[in-house]
């Protein structure tokens, strides 16, 4: 269980670090990415970007 928490934490850090670069490529602005304002804060849920990045990672993993 602890290993999964560490993996999730590292994945979130990596995504956070790559967010500006991926934003320039258009990720986060795809249809299916949710952005809404609640309690005075903007919330962002990148559903379609996550699916697309998962598919790319899966293809890379199968090729290697």
N, C-alpha and C positions, 0 to 999 in steps of 0.2 A: 504494500500500500504506500509506503514511504517513497519507493522508487517512482511510482506513478505521479505522486505529488511533485517530486523534483522534476520529472519530465515535463509535466504541464507548466510548471513555473518557468522552466527554461524556454519552452515553446512560446509562452506569452512574452517573455523578455525579447526573444528573437523577433517576433511579430511586431512588437512595439518599436524595436530598433529599425526594422525594415519599413515601417509604415510610411515615412516621408518618401522613400524611393518608390514603393509600390503605388503611392498616390499619384506620382508623376506618370506612371504607366497606365493609369485609369482604374486601378483596383480601388474599391470603395465607392465607386460612382456607377457601378453596374446596376441594371434593373434587378431588383430583388434584395439590394442592400437597404436596410431600414435606418432612417435617421429621423428622430423625433425629439421634441422638447418636452421635458417633464420636470416639474418642481424647479424651474429656472435653470435647468442644466440640459445640454444637448447630449442625447444618448445615441450611440451608433452600433448597429448590429449588422455586420457584413456577411449575410447569409450566402449570397451568390458568389462573392469573392472567395469565401472559405471553400465552397464546393469546387470552384475552378482551381484553386491552389492545391486542393486535395487530389484532384484528378491529375494535375501536372506532376505532383510528387509521386503518385502511384505509377504513372507511366515511366518516370525516371527510375523508380525502384525496380520495375519489371525489366528494364533495359540493362540494368547493372547486374 
